[in-house]
Amino acid sequence: MKVVLFACVHNAGRSQMAAALFNALADPSKARALSAGSDPGERVHPEVIEVMREVGIDLSTATPRKLTVEVASEADLLVTMGCDDACPVVPGVRRDDWALADPKGQSIQRVREIRDEIRRRVRQLVDAEGVGRAPGQLP
């Protein structure tokens, strides 16, 4: 089982969207995603909850969590999104950085654009890792 960890600063926007989209697109018997933040917020941003609900994903009960070396060491791949040096380097864990705008405080239209860019990148990652759901297996 491959584990992908998506990390950003507050774990209240980008990384939450990425993990939820990855888990929706990946075969759960092959891979799963987690998310965390270097300085976790109190809750997922309301505008993020709204735009994810539009694509059938409910993040209303998601809770930001702290990105630690222990959490990162669970992953095969760490995808960072704007946490720069605050994200730990863990030996043996592949790392990629996605330059994405922070959705906090943005207009709903802008948050949709960020969501769609994350979905495009997640879909590419799922395909590249060979962990996509089989036809007819979509949730």
N, C-alpha and C positions, 0 to 999 in steps of 0.2 A: 504494500500500500504506500503510495507516494503522498507526502504531506507538503502542502504549499502554505507558507505563512505570508500573509499580506500585512505590511506594517506602514503606518504613517504616524504623525505626531500625536493626535488626540484619539485615534481609533474611533472616530465619530462620523466619518464620511467615506473617504476614498477606500480605505482598507476594508471597511464593513461592506461596501458595495461589491468590491472585488471578490471577497470571500464568499458572499452570498451568491453572486453570479457564477463563480467557479463551481460551487457545490450544486447549483442547478444544472450546469452543463456537463459536469464530470460524472462518470460511472462511479457510484459510491463504493463499489467493490474494488476499484482501482486507485482512487485518489480522494482526498478530502482537503479542504482549506480551513485555515484558522486565520484570525486577525488579532492584531494587538497594536498598541501605541507607545511611543517613548514617553509621552506625558498624557496619559489617558484623560479624556473629558468625563463629565458626569453622565452624559447620555448621547445617543446618536442624534445628530442634527435633524430637526423637524423637516427641513426641506429635502433631506436625503431619504427619510422615511416616506415622504410623499411621492417622490419620483420612483422609488423602488416599488411602492405599492402599484404604480401604473404598469409595471411589468410583472405583476403577480408575486412579488416577494415582500413579505412582511418583516420589517426590521424593528417594529415597535417594541419588542421585548428584548432586543439585542442590548448588551451591556459592554461598554468599552473595557478593555483589560490591559494591564501593564505588559510591555514588551521587556522580557528579561532574557538573559543568556539561556536559562533553563527552558523557557518557552521556545526560543529560537532553535535550540538544539533538537527539538522534536521534529523540525522540518528538514526536508530534502532540498527545498528551494525557499529562499527568503526574497520576497519582492518588496522593495522599499518604495515609498511614495512621499518624498519630501522630508524624511526625518534625518537625512544626511548623517553626520557623525554620531547622532544620538541613537542610531540603530546599531546594535552590537554586531561585531564580526565574529562569526562562530566557525572555527576550523571544521572543514568537512561539509559545510552547508554552502551550496551554490547560492549566489546572490545576483539579483538583477535590480536595476533602479528604473522606475517609470516616472518620468517628469510629467506630473499632472497637477492641474490647478486644484486648490483647496475649495470645496463647495460651500464652506461655512459662510453664511451671510450673502451668498450669491442669489440672483434671481432664479426662479423655478426653471426658466428656459436655459439658463447657463448650467444649472445642476443637471438638467436632462442631457445637455451636451457632454458634460463630464462623465455621466453614467454611460452614455453611449460609447464614448471613447474607452472607458474601462471595459465595457462588454466586448468591444472589438478586440482589445488586447487579451482579455481572458479567453475568448474563443480561440485566438491564435495560440495561446499557451496550452490550452486543452488539446488542440490538434497536434501541436509540436511534441507534447509529452505522450500522445497516444492514449489518453485516458477518457475520451469522450463516451457518452452514453451510446448504446446501440440504438438503431432505428426502432421506434415504438417504445423506447424506455424513458423518453422525456417525461418529466414530472407534470 
